[in-house]
Amino acid sequence: MSHATTMLAAIESVLEGRITADVEQYTIAGRSITKIPIEELLKFRSLYRSEVNAEKAADRIARGEGSGHKIKVRF
């Protein structure tokens, strides 16, 4: 499993958990915790999703199956 695949799974897991808990910062006994804002997580998810898709396309090309993108040509 590639780094991009691992990170994408982790980010999606965090996003799933954050849907029910909308607190991004809280303090308990003088200790403060600040979570990554959802907007940033969505940006990271988009970035890693693109990397995973590029890896999948490269793998398909290596197996001789094409990139998965349609190329239309008119003669």
CYANA upper distance limits for C-alpha pairs under 8 A (distance plus 0.5 A):
  1 MET  CA      5 THR  CA      6.81
  1 MET  CA      6 THR  CA      7.22
  2 SER  CA      6 THR  CA      6.76
  3 HIS  CA      7 MET  CA      6.57
  4 ALA  CA      8 LEU  CA      6.50
  4 ALA  CA     48 TYR  CA      5.95
  4 ALA  CA     49 ARG  CA      8.16
  4 ALA  CA     51 GLU  CA      6.74
  4 ALA  CA     52 VAL  CA      6.37
  5 THR  CA      9 ALA  CA      6.74
  5 THR  CA     48 TYR  CA      7.85
  5 THR  CA     49 ARG  CA      8.46
  5 THR  CA     52 VAL  CA      6.41
  6 THR  CA     10 ALA  CA      6.75
  7 MET  CA     11 ILE  CA      6.55
  7 MET  CA     48 TYR  CA      7.45
  8 LEU  CA     12 GLU  CA      6.61
  8 LEU  CA     45 ARG  CA      6.43
  8 LEU  CA     48 TYR  CA      6.08
  8 LEU  CA     49 ARG  CA      6.89
  9 ALA  CA     13 SER  CA      6.60
 10 ALA  CA     14 VAL  CA      6.74
 11 ILE  CA     15 LEU  CA      6.65
 11 ILE  CA     41 LEU  CA      7.14
 11 ILE  CA     44 PHE  CA      8.10
 11 ILE  CA     45 ARG  CA      6.75
 12 GLU  CA     16 GLU  CA      6.65
 12 GLU  CA     45 ARG  CA      7.65
 13 SER  CA     17 GLY  CA      6.84
 14 VAL  CA     18 ARG  CA      6.58
 15 LEU  CA     19 ILE  CA      6.81
 15 LEU  CA     38 ILE  CA      7.85
 15 LEU  CA     41 LEU  CA      7.84
 16 GLU  CA     20 THR  CA      8.32
 17 GLY  CA     21 ALA  CA      7.49
 18 ARG  CA     22 ASP  CA      6.67
 24 GLU  CA     34 THR  CA      6.24
 24 GLU  CA     35 LYS  CA      5.44
 24 GLU  CA     36 ILE  CA      7.60
 24 GLU  CA     37 PRO  CA      7.10
 25 GLN  CA     32 SER  CA      7.72
 25 GLN  CA     33 ILE  CA      6.02
 25 GLN  CA     34 THR  CA      4.75
 25 GLN  CA     35 LYS  CA      6.58
 26 TYR  CA     32 SER  CA      6.26
 26 TYR  CA     33 ILE  CA      6.03
 26 TYR  CA     34 THR  CA      7.20
 27 THR  CA     31 ARG  CA      5.85
 27 THR  CA     32 SER  CA      4.73
 27 THR  CA     33 ILE  CA      6.77
 28 ILE  CA     32 SER  CA      7.02
 36 ILE  CA     40 GLU  CA      7.14
 36 ILE  CA     41 LEU  CA      7.32
 37 PRO  CA     41 LEU  CA      7.03
 38 ILE  CA     42 LEU  CA      6.63
 39 GLU  CA     43 LYS  CA      6.89
 40 GLU  CA     44 PHE  CA      6.71
 41 LEU  CA     45 ARG  CA      6.51
 42 LEU  CA     46 SER  CA      6.68
 43 LYS  CA     47 LEU  CA      6.76
 44 PHE  CA     48 TYR  CA      6.62
 45 ARG  CA     49 ARG  CA      6.32
 46 SER  CA     50 SER  CA      6.71
 47 LEU  CA     51 GLU  CA      6.97
 48 TYR  CA     52 VAL  CA      6.61
 49 ARG  CA     53 ASN  CA      6.65
 50 SER  CA     54 ALA  CA      6.66
 51 GLU  CA     55 GLU  CA      6.69
 52 VAL  CA     56 LYS  CA      6.69
 53 ASN  CA     57 ALA  CA      6.67
 54 ALA  CA     58 ALA  CA      6.65
 55 GLU  CA     59 ASP  CA      6.63
 56 LYS  CA     60 ARG  CA      6.69
 57 ALA  CA     61 ILE  CA      6.68
 57 ALA  CA     66 GLY  CA      8.03
 57 ALA  CA     67 SER  CA      5.11
 57 ALA  CA     68 GLY  CA      6.95
 58 ALA  CA     62 ALA  CA      6.63
 58 ALA  CA     67 SER  CA      7.21
 59 ASP  CA     63 ARG  CA      6.84
 60 ARG  CA     64 GLY  CA      6.80
 60 ARG  CA     65 GLU  CA      5.65
 60 ARG  CA     66 GLY  CA      6.30
 60 ARG  CA     67 SER  CA      6.31
 60 ARG  CA     68 GLY  CA      8.05
 61 ILE  CA     65 GLU  CA      6.00
 61 ILE  CA     66 GLY  CA      5.25
 61 ILE  CA     67 SER  CA      5.90
